[in-house]
Amino acid sequence: MPVKPKKDSLWPKVILILVVILGAWYFTERKKVSLQQPVKEDVAQLSSVEKYIGMATASRSYDKKAFSFSITAFLPKPTGANSYYVWLKDDARGLTVLLGKLEAKGDVYALSYSSENDLREYKTVVVAEQKEKELLRGNF
């Protein structure tokens, strides 16, 4: 009697191929996730200078492409036609960078700033009506 060739089922081969593809995908994605490090965000609490009343919270981060900064301040209305401005200072080198004017958002003042330049060396945050008149100050 002649021997009939075995009919191999296609299903075990399909399952094996799927397992290999899913395994490769899993290890590729896991490697991508482990290489992406979270962006560290620093937070600074600003408090009143002298007898001024107010407070603010600032945060900053740098992701190797952009420096991001934001601040939310609780302040009374500025005197006269003045506005509030935010400055970053590098006290060690005596350098100062103006980030911009705080904008009123309801009862609070806020500013968001971003730049391609890494400004993490500037550790002091100042809110002022004018450059010389510091109202709030804090450090990262």
MITI-347184 format. One line per 2 residues: for each residue x, y, z of N, C-alpha, C. Coordinates in steps of 0.1 Angstrom, whole numbers, plus 2048, in hexadecimal, padded with zeros to 3 digits. Layout:
N
X/Y/Z/X/Y/Z/X/Y/Z | ...
END
This chain:
140
808/7F4/800/800/800/800/809/80C/800 | 806/816/7F7/80E/822/7F7/80C/82B/803
816/831/807/815/83B/813/810/848/80D | 806/84D/814/801/85A/810/809/865/817
80D/86F/80F/814/87A/816/80B/881/820 | 811/885/82B/80A/88C/836/806/89A/831
7F9/89D/834/7F5/8AB/832/7F9/8B3/83E | 802/8BC/83C/806/8C5/847/7FB/8D0/848
7F7/8D2/854/7EE/8DC/856/7F5/8EA/855 | 7EF/8F3/850/7F4/901/84E/7F3/909/85B
7EA/906/864/7E8/90D/870/7F4/90E/879 | 7FB/904/87C/807/905/885/812/90F/87F
813/90F/872/81D/918/86C/818/926/86D | 80B/929/86B/806/936/86C/807/93B/87A
804/933/884/806/937/892/814/93A/895 | 81D/932/890/82C/934/893/830/942/88D
82C/944/881/82F/951/87A/82A/95D/882 | 81D/95C/886/817/967/88E/81E/969/89B
822/95E/8A2/82A/95F/8AF/837/966/8AC | 83E/963/8A2/84B/969/89F/849/978/89C
83F/97C/894/83C/98A/890/838/992/89D | 82F/98C/8A5/82B/993/8B1/837/995/8BB
83F/98B/8BC/84B/98B/8C5/855/996/8C0 | 857/997/8B3/860/9A1/8AE/85A/9AF/8B0
84D/9B1/8AE/847/9BE/8B0/847/9C2/8BF | 845/9B8/8C8/845/9BB/8D6/853/9C0/8DB
85E/9B9/8D7/86B/9BD/8DB/86F/9CA/8D4 | 86B/9CD/8C8/86E/9DA/8C2/867/9E5/8C9
85A/9E4/8CC/853/9EE/8D3/858/9F0/8E1 | 85B/9E6/8E8/861/9E7/8F6/86E/9EF/8F6
876/9EC/8EC/883/9F3/8EB/881/A02/8E8 | 877/A06/8E0/874/A14/8DD/86F/A1B/8EA
867/A14/8F2/862/A1A/8FE/86D/A1D/908 | 876/A13/909/881/A14/913/88B/A1F/90F
88C/A22/902/895/A2C/8FD/890/A3A/8FF | 883/A3C/900/87D/A49/901/87C/A4C/910
884/A55/914/885/A59/922/87B/A65/925 | 874/A64/930/86B/A6F/933/872/A7C/934
86B/A87/930/871/A94/932/86F/A99/940 | 87A/A9D/946/87A/AA1/954/875/AB0/955
86B/AB2/95D/865/ABF/95F/869/AC4/96D | 86F/AD0/96D/873/AD7/97A/868/AE0/97E
865/AE2/98B/85B/AEB/990/861/AF4/99A | 85D/B01/999/862/B0B/9A3/856/B12/9A9
857/B15/9B6/84D/B1C/9BD/852/B2A/9BF | 84B/B34/9BA/84F/B42/9BB/848/B48/9C7
84F/B50/9CF/849/B56/9DB/84C/B65/9DA | 845/B6D/9E2/846/B7B/9E2/853/B80/9E6
857/B8B/9E0/863/B92/9E3/85F/B9E/9EC | 865/B9F/9F8/862/BA9/A02/854/BA8/A06
84C/BB3/A05/83E/BB2/A0B/833/BB0/A00 | 838/BAD/9F4/82E/BAB/9E9/825/B9F/9EB
819/B9F/9E7/810/B94/9E8/80E/B8D/9DB | 811/B81/9DA/80F/B79/9CE/817/B6C/9CF
814/B63/9C6/81B/B56/9C5/81A/B51/9B7 | 823/B48/9B3/823/B42/9A6/829/B34/9A6
826/B2C/99C/82C/B1F/99A/831/B1F/98B | 83E/B1B/98A/844/B1B/97C/849/B0C/97A
848/B08/96D/84E/AFB/96A/855/AFD/95D | 85F/AF4/95B/868/AF4/94F/86C/AE6/94C
86F/AE4/93F/874/AD7/93A/87C/AD9/92E | 884/ACF/92B/88D/AD0/91F/88E/AC2/919
889/AC0/90D/889/AB2/907/894/AB1/8FC | 89F/AB8/8FD/8AA/AB7/8F3/8A6/ABE/8E6
89A/AC3/8E4/896/ACA/8D8/891/AD8/8DC | 889/AD9/8E7/883/AE5/8EB/883/AE7/8FA
884/AF3/8FE/883/AF7/90C/875/AFC/90E | 86D/AF8/918/860/AFC/91A/85F/B02/928
858/B0C/92A/856/B13/937/848/B18/938 | 842/B16/944/835/B1C/946/834/B21/954
82C/B2B/956/82A/B30/964/81B/B35/965 | 817/B32/972/809/B37/976/80B/B3F/982
806/B4B/983/808/B54/98E/7FB/B5A/993 | 7FA/B5B/9A0/7EF/B61/9A7/7F4/B6E/9AC
7EF/B79/9A5/7F4/B86/9A8/7E9/B90/9A7 | 7EA/B9C/9AF/7E0/BA6/9AD/7E3/BAD/9A0
7D9/BB6/99C/7DB/BBD/990/7E7/BC6/991 | 7EF/BC7/986/7FB/BD0/987/7F8/BDE/988
801/BE6/98E/7FE/BF4/990/7FE/BFC/983 | 7F5/C05/982/7F5/C0E/976/7F4/C06/969
7FC/C0A/95F/7FB/C03/952/806/BF9/951 | 80C/BF5/95C/817/BEB/95C/812/BDD/959
81B/BD4/956/818/BC6/953/822/BBE/95B | 81F/BB1/95D/828/BA8/963/831/BA1/959
83E/B9F/95B/847/B99/952/84E/B8D/959 | 852/B83/952/859/B78/957/867/B78/952
871/B76/95B/87F/B76/958/885/B69/95D | 88F/B63/956/897/B59/95B/8A5/B5F/95D
8AB/B5B/968/8B8/B60/96C/8C2/B55/96E | 8CE/B57/96A/8DA/B4E/96D/8E2/B57/976
8E0/B55/983/8E7/B5D/98D/8F6/B5B/98D | 8FA/B4F/98A/909/B4C/989/910/B54/97F
90A/B56/973/910/B5E/968/90B/B6C/967 | 901/B6F/96F/8FB/B7D/96E/8F3/B7F/961
8ED/B75/95C/8E5/B76/94F/8D6/B76/952 | 8CE/B7D/94A/8C0/B7E/94B/8B9/B7C/93E
8AE/B75/93D/8A7/B73/931/898/B76/933 | 892/B7F/92B/884/B82/92C/87C/B78/925
873/B71/92C/86A/B67/925/85E/B6D/920 | 859/B78/925/84D/B7E/920/844/B84/92B
839/B89/926/82F/B90/92F/825/B86/933 | 822/B86/940/817/B7E/946/809/B83/940
801/B7A/93C/7F4/B7D/937/7E9/B7A/941 | 7E0/B83/943/7D5/B80/94C/7CC/B75/947
7C9/B6B/94F/7C0/B60/94B/7B6/B5F/957 | 7AC/B67/956/7A2/B67/962/7A9/B6E/96E
7A9/B67/979/7AF/B6C/985/7BE/B69/986 | 7C4/B62/97D/7D2/B5F/97D/7DA/B64/971
7E7/B64/972/7EF/B68/967/7F7/B5C/963 | 7F9/B5B/956/801/B4F/951/809/B53/945
813/B4A/942/81C/B4C/937/821/B3E/933 | 821/B3B/926/828/B2F/921/833/B33/917
83E/B2D/918/84A/B31/910/851/B25/90B | 855/B25/8FF/85E/B1A/8FA/869/B20/8F1
874/B18/8F1/87F/B1D/8E9/888/B11/8E5 | 88F/B12/8DA/898/B07/8D7/8A5/B08/8E0
8A7/B13/8E6/8B3/B15/8EF/8B0/B0E/8FD | 8BA/B07/902/8B9/B01/90F/8BC/B0C/919
8B2/B0F/921/8B4/B1A/92B/8B4/B14/939 | 8B8/B08/93B/8B8/B02/948/8C2/B07/952
8CC/B0E/94C/8D7/B15/955/8D1/B21/95C | 8C6/B26/957/8BF/B31/95E/8B6/B2B/969
8BA/B2C/975/8B3/B25/980/8AA/B2D/988 | 8AB/B3A/986/8A2/B43/98E/897/B49/985
88B/B49/98A/87F/B4E/983/87B/B5B/98B | 878/B66/984/874/B72/98A/868/B77/982
85E/B7C/98A/853/B83/985/855/B92/989 | 854/B9B/980/856/BA9/983/84C/BB2/97B
84A/BBE/981/842/BC8/979/84C/BCF/96F | 858/BD1/973/862/BD6/96B/86E/BCD/96E
879/BCE/966/884/BC5/968/88A/BC7/976 | 88A/BD4/97B/891/BD6/988/888/BD3/994
87B/BD3/993/872/BD1/99E/86D/BC2/99F | 874/BBA/9A6/870/BAC/9A7/865/BAB/9B1
85A/BA3/9AD/84F/BA1/9B6/84F/B93/9BB | 851/B89/9B2/852/B7B/9B6/85F/B75/9B1
864/B6B/9B9/871/B65/9B6/871/B56/9BB | 877/B4E/9B3/878/B3F/9B6/883/B39/9AE
887/B2D/9B2/892/B26/9AC/88E/B18/9A8 | 894/B13/99D/893/B05/999/89D/AFD/9A0
END
